[in-house]
Amino acid sequence: MTTTFEKIQAIIIDQLGKEEEEVLVTTKLKDELEADSLDLFQIMNDIEDEFEDFDVKIETDEGLETVQDLVDYVDNQIKANK
């Protein structure tokens, strides 16, 4: 079974052209991966598409600094929508 982290990691790697070892739970999206606003928008759209069965919606990138922040946000949305 693929974890939330693995799915989000794959989206980030695909969107930003990074290597797997560059995208860890502690990795900062803007500072370390150099993701700009457009990159973040696309990553969040792709995450919403990936988790559409769970009705995941990401309204803002506020407070979402690390990969772990994204994973926690998505996991919380999944739990809330069960």
N, CA, C and O atoms as a GROMACS GRO file, in nm:
protein
  328
    1MET      N    1   0.084  -0.119   0.000
    1MET     CA    2   0.000   0.000   0.000
    1MET      C    3   0.088   0.125   0.000
    1MET      O    4   0.182   0.137   0.079
    2THR      N    5   0.056   0.215  -0.087
    2THR     CA    6   0.133   0.338  -0.097
    2THR      C    7   0.086   0.437   0.010
    2THR      O    8  -0.034   0.457   0.027
    3THR      N    9   0.180   0.496   0.080
    3THR     CA   10   0.146   0.590   0.186
    3THR      C   11   0.116   0.729   0.128
    3THR      O   12   0.148   0.759   0.013
    4THR      N   13   0.054   0.811   0.211
    4THR     CA   14   0.028   0.950   0.171
    4THR      C   15   0.158   1.018   0.135
    4THR      O   16   0.166   1.089   0.034
    5PHE      N   17   0.262   0.997   0.217
    5PHE     CA   18   0.392   1.059   0.189
    5PHE      C   19   0.445   1.017   0.053
    5PHE      O   20   0.492   1.101  -0.024
    6GLU      N   21   0.439   0.888   0.022
    6GLU     CA   22   0.493   0.840  -0.105
    6GLU      C   23   0.419   0.900  -0.225
    6GLU      O   24   0.480   0.932  -0.327
    7LYS      N   25   0.288   0.914  -0.211
    7LYS     CA   26   0.210   0.974  -0.321
    7LYS      C   27   0.247   1.121  -0.339
    7LYS      O   28   0.268   1.168  -0.451
    8ILE      N   29   0.256   1.193  -0.227
    8ILE     CA   30   0.291   1.336  -0.234
    8ILE      C   31   0.434   1.353  -0.282
    8ILE      O   32   0.463   1.443  -0.362
    9GLN      N   33   0.524   1.268  -0.235
    9GLN     CA   34   0.663   1.273  -0.278
    9GLN      C   35   0.672   1.256  -0.431
    9GLN      O   36   0.745   1.329  -0.497
   10ALA      N   37   0.597   1.160  -0.485
   10ALA     CA   38   0.600   1.135  -0.630
   10ALA      C   39   0.548   1.257  -0.708
   10ALA      O   40   0.601   1.291  -0.813
   11ILE      N   41   0.444   1.322  -0.655
   11ILE     CA   42   0.389   1.442  -0.720
   11ILE      C   43   0.494   1.553  -0.722
   11ILE      O   44   0.514   1.619  -0.824
   12ILE      N   45   0.561   1.574  -0.609
   12ILE     CA   46   0.662   1.680  -0.599
   12ILE      C   47   0.780   1.651  -0.692
   12ILE      O   48   0.828   1.741  -0.761
   13ILE      N   49   0.825   1.527  -0.694
   13ILE     CA   50   0.936   1.488  -0.782
   13ILE      C   51   0.898   1.514  -0.928
   13ILE      O   52   0.978   1.569  -1.004
   14ASP      N   53   0.777   1.474  -0.965
   14ASP     CA   54   0.730   1.494  -1.102
   14ASP      C   55   0.720   1.642  -1.138
   14ASP      O   56   0.763   1.683  -1.245
   15GLN      N   57   0.664   1.721  -1.048
   15GLN     CA   58   0.641   1.863  -1.075
   15GLN      C   59   0.770   1.943  -1.077
   15GLN      O   60   0.788   2.032  -1.162
   16LEU      N   61   0.861   1.914  -0.986
   16LEU     CA   62   0.982   1.996  -0.972
   16LEU      C   63   1.106   1.934  -1.036
   16LEU      O   64   1.211   1.999  -1.041
   17GLY      N   65   1.096   1.811  -1.084
   17GLY     CA   66   1.211   1.746  -1.145
   17GLY      C   67   1.323   1.716  -1.048
   17GLY      O   68   1.441   1.725  -1.083
   18LYS      N   69   1.287   1.682  -0.925
   18LYS     CA   70   1.386   1.653  -0.821
   18LYS      C   71   1.410   1.504  -0.810
   18LYS      O   72   1.335   1.423  -0.865
   19GLU      N   73   1.515   1.468  -0.738
   19GLU     CA   74   1.545   1.328  -0.710
   19GLU      C   75   1.473   1.285  -0.582
   19GLU      O   76   1.442   1.368  -0.497
   20GLU      N   77   1.446   1.155  -0.570
   20GLU     CA   78   1.373   1.103  -0.455
   20GLU      C   79   1.440   1.139  -0.322
   20GLU      O   80   1.372   1.172  -0.225
   21GLU      N   81   1.573   1.133  -0.318
   21GLU     CA   82   1.645   1.162  -0.193
   21GLU      C   83   1.641   1.311  -0.156
   21GLU      O   84   1.677   1.348  -0.044
   22GLU      N   85   1.598   1.396  -0.249
   22GLU     CA   86   1.585   1.539  -0.220
   22GLU      C   87   1.451   1.573  -0.155
   22GLU      O   88   1.436   1.680  -0.096
   23VAL      N   89   1.354   1.481  -0.165
   23VAL     CA   90   1.219   1.508  -0.116
   23VAL      C   91   1.190   1.418   0.004
   23VAL      O   92   1.140   1.306  -0.010
   24LEU      N   93   1.223   1.468   0.122
   24LEU     CA   94   1.203   1.396   0.247
   24LEU      C   95   1.091   1.465   0.326
   24LEU      O   96   1.046   1.573   0.287
   25VAL      N   97   1.045   1.403   0.435
   25VAL     CA   98   0.937   1.465   0.513
   25VAL      C   99   0.980   1.599   0.571
   25VAL      O  100   0.896   1.687   0.591
   26THR      N  101   1.108   1.616   0.598
   26THR     CA  102   1.157   1.740   0.659
   26THR      C  103   1.191   1.848   0.557
   26THR      O  104   1.224   1.960   0.594
   27THR      N  105   1.185   1.815   0.429
   27THR     CA  106   1.224   1.908   0.324
   27THR      C  107   1.130   2.027   0.317
   27THR      O  108   1.007   2.011   0.317
   28LYS      N  109   1.188   2.147   0.310
   28LYS     CA  110   1.108   2.269   0.298
   28LYS      C  111   1.080   2.296   0.150
   28LYS      O  112   1.170   2.299   0.067
   29LEU      N  113   0.952   2.315   0.121
   29LEU     CA  114   0.909   2.329  -0.018
   29LEU      C  115   0.972   2.449  -0.088
   29LEU      O  116   1.026   2.436  -0.197
   30LYS      N  117   0.965   2.564  -0.026
   30LYS     CA  118   1.015   2.686  -0.090
   30LYS      C  119   1.166   2.699  -0.074
   30LYS      O  120   1.237   2.725  -0.172
   31ASP      N  121   1.217   2.681   0.047
   31ASP     CA  122   1.359   2.705   0.074
   31ASP      C  123   1.451   2.600   0.011
   31ASP      O  124   1.550   2.635  -0.054
   32GLU      N  125   1.417   2.473   0.029
   32GLU     CA  126   1.507   2.367  -0.016
   32GLU      C  127   1.476   2.318  -0.157
   32GLU      O  128   1.568   2.282  -0.231
   33LEU      N  129   1.350   2.317  -0.194
   33LEU     CA  130   1.313   2.269  -0.328
   33LEU      C  131   1.296   2.383  -0.428
   33LEU      O  132   1.276   2.360  -0.547
   34GLU      N  133   1.305   2.506  -0.378
   34GLU     CA  134   1.293   2.626  -0.461
   34GLU      C  135   1.163   2.629  -0.540
   34GLU      O  136   1.160   2.671  -0.656
   35ALA      N  137   1.054   2.583  -0.475
   35ALA     CA  138   0.922   2.586  -0.538
   35ALA      C  139   0.866   2.728  -0.530
   35ALA      O  140   0.863   2.788  -0.422
   36ASP      N  141   0.821   2.780  -0.644
   36ASP     CA  142   0.759   2.912  -0.642
   36ASP      C  143   0.607   2.895  -0.630
   36ASP      O  144   0.557   2.783  -0.619
   37SER      N  145   0.536   3.004  -0.630
   37SER     CA  146   0.390   3.001  -0.610
   37SER      C  147   0.320   2.916  -0.715
   37SER      O  148   0.227   2.842  -0.682
   38LEU      N  149   0.363   2.925  -0.839
   38LEU     CA  150   0.302   2.846  -0.945
   38LEU      C  151   0.328   2.697  -0.924
   38LEU      O  152   0.238   2.614  -0.943
   39ASP      N  153   0.451   2.662  -0.884
   39ASP     CA  154   0.484   2.522  -0.854
   39ASP      C  155   0.394   2.469  -0.742
   39ASP      O  156   0.340   2.359  -0.753
   40LEU      N  157   0.380   2.548  -0.636
   40LEU     CA  158   0.299   2.505  -0.522
   40LEU      C  159   0.153   2.488  -0.563
   40LEU      O  160   0.087   2.392  -0.521
   41PHE      N  161   0.102   2.580  -0.643
   41PHE     CA  162  -0.035   2.570  -0.692
   41PHE      C  163  -0.055   2.440  -0.769
   41PHE      O  164  -0.153   2.369  -0.748
   42GLN      N  165   0.039   2.408  -0.857
   42GLN     CA  166   0.028   2.286  -0.938
   42GLN      C  167   0.040   2.161  -0.851
   42GLN      O  168  -0.033   2.064  -0.870
   43ILE      N  169   0.133   2.163  -0.755
   43ILE     CA  170   0.150   2.049  -0.664
   43ILE      C  171   0.019   2.026  -0.587
   43ILE      O  172  -0.026   1.912  -0.573
   44MET      N  173  -0.041   2.133  -0.537
   44MET     CA  174  -0.166   2.119  -0.460
   44MET      C  175  -0.280   2.071  -0.547
   44MET      O  176  -0.362   1.991  -0.502
   45ASN      N  177  -0.288   2.117  -0.672
   45ASN     CA  178  -0.389   2.066  -0.764
   45ASN      C  179  -0.369   1.917  -0.789
   45ASN      O  180  -0.466   1.840  -0.790
   46ASP      N  181  -0.243   1.876  -0.809
   46ASP     CA  182  -0.214   1.734  -0.833
   46ASP      C  183  -0.248   1.649  -0.710
   46ASP      O  184  -0.296   1.537  -0.724
   47ILE      N  185  -0.222   1.703  -0.591
   47ILE     CA  186  -0.256   1.631  -0.467
   47ILE      C  187  -0.408   1.616  -0.458
   47ILE      O  188  -0.458   1.509  -0.424
   48GLU      N  189  -0.481   1.723  -0.487
   48GLU     CA  190  -0.628   1.715  -0.484
   48GLU      C  191  -0.678   1.610  -0.583
   48GLU      O  192  -0.771   1.534  -0.551
   49ASP      N  193  -0.618   1.604  -0.703
   49ASP     CA  194  -0.657   1.503  -0.802
   49ASP      C  195  -0.625   1.362  -0.752
   49ASP      O  196  -0.706   1.271  -0.767
   50GLU      N  197  -0.508   1.346  -0.692
   50GLU     CA  198  -0.465   1.215  -0.643
   50GLU      C  199  -0.558   1.163  -0.533
   50GLU      O  200  -0.586   1.044  -0.525
   51PHE      N  201  -0.604   1.254  -0.449
   51PHE     CA  202  -0.685   1.215  -0.334
   51PHE      C  203  -0.831   1.256  -0.350
   51PHE      O  204  -0.901   1.276  -0.250
   52GLU      N  205  -0.879   1.268  -0.475
   52GLU     CA  206  -1.016   1.314  -0.497
   52GLU      C  207  -1.120   1.218  -0.440
   52GLU      O  208  -1.230   1.260  -0.404
   53ASP      N  209  -1.087   1.090  -0.430
   53ASP     CA  210  -1.180   0.993  -0.371
   53ASP      C  211  -1.210   1.025  -0.225
   53ASP      O  212  -1.312   0.985  -0.171
   54PHE      N  213  -1.117   1.099  -0.161
   54PHE     CA  214  -1.132   1.136  -0.020
   54PHE      C  215  -1.177   1.281  -0.005
   54PHE      O  216  -1.183   1.334   0.106
   55ASP      N  217  -1.210   1.346  -0.118
   55ASP     CA  218  -1.258   1.485  -0.119
   55ASP      C  219  -1.160   1.581  -0.052
   55ASP      O  220  -1.200   1.671   0.022
   56VAL      N  221  -1.031   1.562  -0.079
   56VAL     CA  222  -0.927   1.649  -0.023
   56VAL      C  223  -0.923   1.780  -0.100
   56VAL      O  224  -0.916   1.782  -0.223
   57LYS      N  225  -0.929   1.890  -0.026
   57LYS     CA  226  -0.919   2.024  -0.085
   57LYS      C  227  -0.813   2.102  -0.008
   57LYS      O  228  -0.815   2.104   0.115
   58ILE      N  229  -0.723   2.164  -0.079
   58ILE     CA  230  -0.621   2.248  -0.017
   58ILE      C  231  -0.650   2.391  -0.059
   58ILE      O  232  -0.629   2.429  -0.174
   59GLU      N  233  -0.698   2.470   0.035
   59GLU     CA  234  -0.742   2.606   0.005
   59GLU      C  235  -0.626   2.706  -0.002
   59GLU      O  236  -0.634   2.805  -0.075
   60THR      N  237  -0.520   2.681   0.074
   60THR     CA  238  -0.410   2.776   0.082
   60THR      C  239  -0.280   2.702   0.111
   60THR      O  240  -0.282   2.592   0.164
   61ASP      N  241  -0.168   2.764   0.077
   61ASP     CA  242  -0.040   2.704   0.113
   61ASP      C  243   0.010   2.759   0.247
   61ASP      O  244   0.119   2.726   0.292
   62GLU      N  245  -0.074   2.842   0.310
   62GLU     CA  246  -0.036   2.902   0.438
   62GLU      C  247  -0.011   2.793   0.543
   62GLU      O  248  -0.096   2.707   0.566
   63GLY      N  249   0.105   2.799   0.605
   63GLY     CA  250   0.139   2.701   0.708
   63GLY      C  251   0.192   2.570   0.653
   63GLY      O  252   0.229   2.482   0.730
   64LEU      N  253   0.197   2.557   0.522
   64LEU     CA  254   0.247   2.434   0.461
   64LEU      C  255   0.389   2.458   0.411
   64LEU      O  256   0.412   2.488   0.294
   65GLU      N  257   0.483   2.445   0.503
   65GLU     CA  258   0.622   2.475   0.470
   65GLU      C  259   0.702   2.352   0.430
   65GLU      O  260   0.789   2.359   0.342
   66THR      N  261   0.673   2.239   0.494
   66THR     CA  262   0.750   2.118   0.467
   66THR      C  263   0.662   2.012   0.401
   66THR      O  264   0.539   2.024   0.397
   67VAL      N  265   0.727   1.909   0.350
   67VAL     CA  266   0.654   1.796   0.292
   67VAL      C  267   0.566   1.733   0.400
   67VAL      O  268   0.452   1.694   0.372
   68GLN      N  269   0.618   1.723   0.524
   68GLN     CA  270   0.538   1.666   0.633
   68GLN      C  271   0.411   1.748   0.659
   68GLN      O  272   0.306   1.690   0.688
   69ASP      N  273   0.420   1.880   0.647
   69ASP     CA  274   0.301   1.965   0.664
   69ASP      C  275   0.193   1.925   0.562
   69ASP      O  276   0.075   1.918   0.597
   70LEU      N  277   0.233   1.900   0.439
   70LEU     CA  278   0.138   1.858   0.335
   70LEU      C  279   0.078   1.722   0.368
   70LEU      O  280  -0.042   1.702   0.355
   71VAL      N  281   0.164   1.629   0.410
   71VAL     CA  282   0.117   1.494   0.444
   71VAL      C  283   0.016   1.501   0.558
   71VAL      O  284  -0.091   1.440   0.551
   72ASP      N  285   0.048   1.576   0.663
   72ASP     CA  286  -0.042   1.590   0.778
   72ASP      C  287  -0.174   1.653   0.736
   72ASP      O  288  -0.281   1.608   0.778
   73TYR      N  289  -0.166   1.756   0.653
   73TYR     CA  290  -0.287   1.825   0.605
   73TYR      C  291  -0.378   1.728   0.530
   73TYR      O  292  -0.499   1.723   0.556
   74VAL      N  293  -0.320   1.652   0.438
   74VAL     CA  294  -0.398   1.557   0.359
   74VAL      C  295  -0.455   1.448   0.449
   74VAL      O  296  -0.572   1.413   0.436
   75ASP      N  297  -0.374   1.392   0.539
   75ASP     CA  298  -0.422   1.287   0.629
   75ASP      C  299  -0.537   1.338   0.716
   75ASP      O  300  -0.634   1.265   0.739
   76ASN      N  301  -0.527   1.461   0.764
   76ASN     CA  302  -0.635   1.518   0.845
   76ASN      C  303  -0.762   1.537   0.764
   76ASN      O  304  -0.872   1.514   0.814
   77GLN      N  305  -0.748   1.578   0.639
   77GLN     CA  306  -0.864   1.593   0.551
   77GLN      C  307  -0.930   1.457   0.526
   77GLN      O  308  -1.053   1.446   0.528
   78ILE      N  309  -0.849   1.355   0.504
   78ILE     CA  310  -0.903   1.220   0.479
   78ILE      C  311  -0.981   1.174   0.602
   78ILE      O  312  -1.092   1.121   0.588
   79LYS      N  313  -0.924   1.192   0.720
   79LYS     CA  314  -0.993   1.150   0.844
   79LYS      C  315  -1.124   1.227   0.862
   79LYS      O  316  -1.225   1.169   0.902
   80ALA      N  317  -1.122   1.356   0.833
   80ALA     CA  318  -1.240   1.441   0.853
   80ALA      C  319  -1.351   1.405   0.754
   80ALA      O  320  -1.469   1.424   0.784
   81ASN      N  321  -1.314   1.352   0.639
   81ASN     CA  322  -1.414   1.325   0.535
   81ASN      C  323  -1.461   1.180   0.531
   81ASN      O  324  -1.537   1.142   0.442
   82LYS      N  325  -1.417   1.099   0.626
   82LYS     CA  326  -1.459   0.958   0.628
   82LYS      C  327  -1.604   0.945   0.672
   82LYS      O  328  -1.656   0.834   0.679
   0.00000   0.00000   0.00000
